[in-house]
Amino acid sequence: WSSDVCSSDLSLKNALDWLVSCAEFPGKPILLINTSPRSVHAQASLAETLRTMSARLAEPGLTLPLSGRALDGAGIAADAELAGLLRGGVETLLRLAQQGC
């Protein structure tokens, strides 16, 4: 985990600290969704942390270009491009989950 953690990220860090000691976590499939294409370093850092915790990451992660767009869930679902990207990511995650550990 990066030493440059912002205070807003502390809740995520605390959750990861808790999960790392959980016997059920290793091998869990995870899809990382990045809503800001500019934040590649944060996603890469989180992915490395999750791999270290023995998570199975759906590759590649999903980037939804939402920067500057005021969309809620309904707006994302109504946008054909975004809905398609999200659907593809979920399908990738489901395939990973079906593969087992």
Residue, then its C-alpha position, 0 to 999 in steps of 0.5 A: w500500500s502506498s505511503d501517499v494514502c489520502s485521508s479519504d482512502l483510509s477507509l479502504k485501507n482499513a477494509l483491506d487490513w481487515l480482509v487480509s486476516c480473513a480466511e475466506f478472502p484468498g482466492k476471491p475473484i475481484l474486478l477493479i473498476n476505474t472511473s477516471p482514466r487518469s488515475v492509472h497509478a492508484q489502480a495499479s497500486l490497489a491491484e498489486t495490494l490485492r494480488t499480495m493478499s491472494a485475490r484473483l483479479a479479473e484482467p484487464g481491469l475495467t475503466l469507465p470514462l466517467s470523468g466530467r460526466a454527472l451520471d448516476g447508475a441509471g445514466i450509466a445504464a442508459d449509455a450504450e457504450l458505458a453499459g456495454l463496458l460494464r456488462g463486459g467487465v461483469e461477464t469477465l468477473l463471472r467467468l473468473a468466479q466459475q473457474g474456481c480457485 
